[in-house]
Amino acid sequence: MAILKIARMGHPVLARQADPVDDPTAPEIRRLVADMLETLADAGGVGLAAPQVHVPLRVVIFAVPESRDRDGPGVPLTVLVNPEVTPLDDAQDNDWEGCLSIPGMVGLSVPRWSRIGYAFHGLDGKSEEREAHGFHARVVQHECDHLDGILYPMRMTDLDGFGFSEEIMRRDKEAEA
Ligand code: NI
């Protein structure tokens, strides 16, 4: 296992469409996921997509700890190979997001579908379907966007809420005072 270098916004690997995985059970996919898990644990965060470690394949890992899940009981570590996301209705939420590929920055108001279904293959090759809402749905949409070359600022309709997290926190503190 190895901690991999994380690509930052502006690197072409983050801007392209990632390729489907032919065989989710292949040893090289298992190895990639093991390295992604180690990289995510080292960097901190709830999710990581393969393009973020310079591998243009449709693979995502994420976990929502109970402490960070405002909308549910948390989600155990999940590996998504070739995921597909479908909104279940027209409802959207705005909430803040950060990204390991845009270090030090935050977007306060990123629109996402409130309720989604998502289908994927696991490392055992089996297909699975799930439904998600709230923060869980947001994490899945953010990570799967990486597979289509989309970063969260590209989803924002109001860039007033995009900036360095230190500055935005200072600004909000001053606004409250
Ligand atoms: Ni990200």
Boltz pocket constraint, residues with backbone or C-beta under 6 A from the ligand:
constraints:
  - pocket:
      binder: B
      contacts: [[A, 47], [A, 98], [A, 99], [A, 100], [A, 101], [A, 142], [A, 143], [A, 146]]
      max_distance: 6.0
